[in-house]
Amino acid sequence: MKIYRSYFPLLFVFLISVAAAAQEESARAFASIDHYTLRISIDVGRHLLQGEADLRLTILKDSVSQIHFMFGSSMELLSVRDSLEQKMETKEHPFSEAVNRKEISVFVPDTLKRGDLISVKIAYEASFDSVPTMTSFISDREILLAPNDSTLWWPLLASTTSPLSQQVAPAIMEATLPSGFVIVPTGPADSAHSVGSKTSWRFVYNIPRRLSAGFILCASKNLLESTLANADSTAQFSLYYDAAQFNQALAGAVLRQLREAFSFFASLTGVHYPRSNISVAVVGTDDGRIGWYFADNVIIGRNSFAYSLYDSTILSSVQKNKWIHQLAHFFGIAATDSTFLFDEGWANYLTAKFFLHKTAGEEDARRQTRLDIFSTTLDFYPSQTLAQGRSTGKNEQAVFSKRGSCVFLMLEYILGEESFRAVTRKLYEKFTARPVTILEFEQLCEEVYGSSLDWFFYEWVYQAGIPELIFSSDVTQTNRGSYLLKARISQRGDVFKTPVDLVFTGSARSLTKRVLLERQDQEFEFILPFLPTKSEIDPNYLVLRWIPRLRLLAHVRTAVSFRIFDHDLANSEREAMLTLQLDPNNLTGWNNIALFALGKSAVLKGEMTKAEEYFRRASALEANEPTQIYSVLSLVRLGNVLEMEGKRDEAVEIYKLSVTIGERNPVLYSVALFEALKYLREKFVSSDQFWYGEY
């Protein structure tokens, strides 16, 4: 969910920051929202939502004859009326399948001028189901309505040609649900009352905020609430979960870790919030699709089934622990350019810092944390540079979200940990009233570095490449009994300027030397007081670079990217085949994802015999993290192929086997487990869109 996040310690500061963003967007807008009231009533039996959005608008341009709204494609417009309840003429435009939205034009009786006020009431209804393509769902026992780019369950004032600010105050949401539901609120309820078999809640947001941070609804009949307060009483954490699907011991551990991470983030950033109530809800669907949503002070995760066992690895993994990552967004930084760098990238950095802090003194664990970050960043997919724009989802993910944490960690390495912490403090002190730019952030770093950092930002922020370093060394003994070590470092591909550590280890001690790389080939000489038994370049993975073992993982990740983002089966198959050729004996334990990718391509090409073979081979391979899930998932897809061939009975046995294996570790195999359970209940229906998908 892409939300303009700006959460700062004081409410009046937040208001100023929001206002600045609103002014920037208003320059392109035809109207602004002065007041937004959303009233919804949910019929869980029919999975039906009936809603009315009541808006008061200020016109920002002259000669406005139409007002435009965006809707989710699943929504049906019932009527549009003015403040006198007179029906207004509308025109509905076809929705775009790419974004699952459609636009309506509302014709105003008289041409409006700048400064005019107008009220509009939009009545609509929508039917929701918990299918994989829907972010929102309503069932007999659970409701999750979370706006994002693909699904919008309330009308948004905007058009394809005139984007508008979603900032508004006051914003009001009135929700009427069957009694017995527990609502996870994004703010304190202004009022709640029950009439017959229904209960109505009213939430009022008086501070300017984006509607997507207020109009998010999570409710369930299954939820229990567990609460834990911070020792200094500055924050209270509430976890809502289904005790039948979420391990209670794990729930307590999650709350304690959230409290610890909140205190760590506050110490690191220097941001100490007034008393905060942070709610975390974990809800389940029957489709296995995992999603995480962050709005104001609420974190919502889908699919609680994955946490039915207490697996401590999810608490200690920078990649698996989504609670800490989402909490990091609470300490977000607003940016005018490269929002993803300062949004997901900064949250990933804070998350990495927390786990590195947790493993202080454990060098192997710290190296693994940094390697995990590298593994999600390295691939061969042709990402665009910042100068070319961020037009593809893959580019936003790879260059700005995943790589962002590496950018900040490398700046910390170059400046020094304490100096970068000073930069962080200044960042929060100076940019509370307005968003930061990349140039301004660079200037903050240069103030403590003492010289220009243009070279760093040009290479790591504005370019998309990653260096590969080839290191070798020779040692000879000198006449004085010391040792002369000659180190040679070559860069393959693009030449990067970067400092890097060389570590020389002897029988009783080690020595670290930092050198500056800036040419294709360089040599360095060192006099050492001991004979080094091991010489290494950057053994702690402080500089983002190609790691030989991760090349294989990069090839299969690239195979996935070509299939998902470009529907390019030729390049996808090429990358998968390279993985199998480079690791014919599956020494990495990652060949299962390559075979899985080939199986999906074969289905799309109509080569069902090949697809069946690939999925069988993938399911039988020994596998290691982070691709273990693909062994069980390949079993499920094998069942899907068998169903396509009319072998439902045989497929059912495959699904049962998948469930048996998946239940051994629900966290690890969650997607495969959900998929297998789903196809035990219902027959598989194939589509190209399904096979082009990630899983």
Sequence and secondary structure as in RCSB ss.txt:
>XXXX:A:sequence
MKIYRSYFPLLFVFLISVAAAAQEESARAFASIDHYTLRISIDVGRHLLQGEADLRLTILKDSVSQIHFMFGSSM
ELLSVRDSLEQKMETKEHPFSEAVNRKEISVFVPDTLKRGDLISVKIAYEASFDSVPTMTSFISDREILLAPNDS
TLWWPLLASTTSPLSQQVAPAIMEATLPSGFVIVPTGPADSAHSVGSKTSWRFVYNIPRRLSAGFILCASKNLLE
STLANADSTAQFSLYYDAAQFNQALAGAVLRQLREAFSFFASLTGVHYPRSNISVAVVGTDDGRIGWYFADNVII
GRNSFAYSLYDSTILSSVQKNKWIHQLAHFFGIAATDSTFLFDEGWANYLTAKFFLHKTAGEEDARRQTRLDIFS
TTLDFYPSQTLAQGRSTGKNEQAVFSKRGSCVFLMLEYILGEESFRAVTRKLYEKFTARPVTILEFEQLCEEVYG
SSLDWFFYEWVYQAGIPELIFSSDVTQTNRGSYLLKARISQRGDVFKTPVDLVFTGSARSLTKRVLLERQDQEFE
FILPFLPTKSEIDPNYLVLRWIPRLRLLAHVRTAVSFRIFDHDLANSEREAMLTLQLDPNNLTGWNNIALFALGK
SAVLKGEMTKAEEYFRRASALEANEPTQIYSVLSLVRLGNVLEMEGKRDEAVEIYKLSVTIGERNPVLYSVALFE
ALKYLREKFVSSDQFWYGEY
>XXXX:A:secstr
        SSHHHHHHHHHHHHHHHHTT SEEEEEEEEEEEEETTTTEEEEEEEEEEEE SSSEEEEEEEEETTE
EEEEEE TT  B  EEE   BTTTTEEEEEEEEEEEE TT EEEEEEEEEEE    TT S EE SSEEEE   SS
  SS EE  SSS    EESSEEEEEEEETT EEE SS EEEEEEETTEEEEEEEE S EEHHHHS EEEESSEEE
EEEE TTSSEEEEEEEETTTS HHHHHHHHHHHHHHHHHHHHHH    SSEEEEEEEE  SS    EEEETTEEE
EE GGGGSS  THHHH TTT HHHHHHHGGG   BSS HHHHTHHHHHHHHHHHHHHHTTT HHHHHHHHHHHHH
HH   S    GGG   SHHHIIIIIIIHHHHHHHHHHHHH HHHHHHHHHHHHHHSSSS B HHHHHHHHHHHHS
S  HHHHHHHTS     EEEEEEEEEE TTS EEEEEEEEEESS   EEEEEEEE SS EEEEEEEE SSEEEEE
EEESS  SEEEESTT  S    HHHHHHHHHHHHHHHHHHH  HHHHHHHHHHHHHH TT SSS HHHHHHHHHH
HHHHTT HHHHHHHHHHHHHS   TTSTHHHHHHHHHHHHHHHHTT HHHHHHHHHHHHHHHTT TTTTHHHHHH
HHHHHHS     HHHHHS  
